[in-house]
Amino acid sequence: MDIPRIFNITESAHHIHNPITPEKLATLGAALRLEKGTRVLDLGSGSGEMLCTWARDHSIIGTGVDMSQLFSEQAKLRAVELGVADRVKFIHGDAAGYVSEEKVGVAACIGASWIGGGVAGTLELLARSLRIGGIILIGEPYWRQLPPTEDVAKGCLANSISDFLMLPELLASFNHLGYDVIEMVLADQDGWDRYEAAKWLTMRRWLEANPDDELVKEVRAQLTTEPERYASYTREYLGLGVFALMTR
């Protein structure tokens, strides 16, 4: 079980696999007023930065689940590095359908709502692990500005304009599903730069070290085209937010 190898290559040097920066993760942790000992479940936990830093800064107890074996191992190393390996654990596995044996105070899925077949299904999945009065965190893309054409949407790696909502519509959708939005932290363009542009050096170094690998052509093509595509499309049109929700 693993994610496509291309993602393990391009994001192998990332601590965070989305455009939320370390500073914004810290802002989010503070905004949630996390109490010592709060149990946090993170589905699609990547390299574990959120759980590890919140364990260090807020003494939470965390469990992360991710399909990438590489990222899961990196998360365990990060926990040791930050001195929190006794408070967080990381499971290499399929987050789709994962339900915590012990109810948690915060259940999160940031940027991976495909695990529940979309936002509604992912919220339902997260709610199954949540204690009464707990908080759900969901990270979702939205349009910063509406793409003028379907080709522009595809330039943002969406299938169509209808894949994402504008921010007010996304917030309204949570309301329609029966949730109060109690906090949000939004990525900015600098965060997108750090997420996307950091891949380019990783790809270049990988190409230099692996000239005979079967993915050389694919990685070379990405490195050649991604800077222009990103600057033309994703950077201008796509946002991502982490939204804190409580059921009514």
Sequence and secondary structure as in RCSB ss.txt:
>XXXX:A:sequence
MDIPRIFNITESAHHIHNPITPEKLATLGAALRLEKGTRVLDLGSGSGEMLCTWARDHSIIGTGVDMSQLFSEQA
KLRAVELGVADRVKFIHGDAAGYVSEEKVGVAACIGASWIGGGVAGTLELLARSLRIGGIILIGEPYWRQLPPTE
DVAKGCLANSISDFLMLPELLASFNHLGYDVIEMVLADQDGWDRYEAAKWLTMRRWLEANPDDELVKEVRAQLTT
EPERYASYTREYLGLGVFALMTR
>XXXX:A:secstr
    HHHHHHTTT SSSSS  HHHHHHHHHHTT  TT EEEEET TT HHHHHHHHHH  EEEEEES HHHHHHH
HHHHHHTT TTTEEEEES  TT   SS EEEEEEES GGGGTSHHHHHHHHHTTEEEEEEEEEEEEEESS  SSH
HHHHHTT SSGGGS BHHHHHHHHHHTTEEEEEEEE  HHHHHHHHHHHHHHHHHHHHH TT TTHHHHHHHHHH
HHHHIIIIIHHHEEEEEEEEEE 
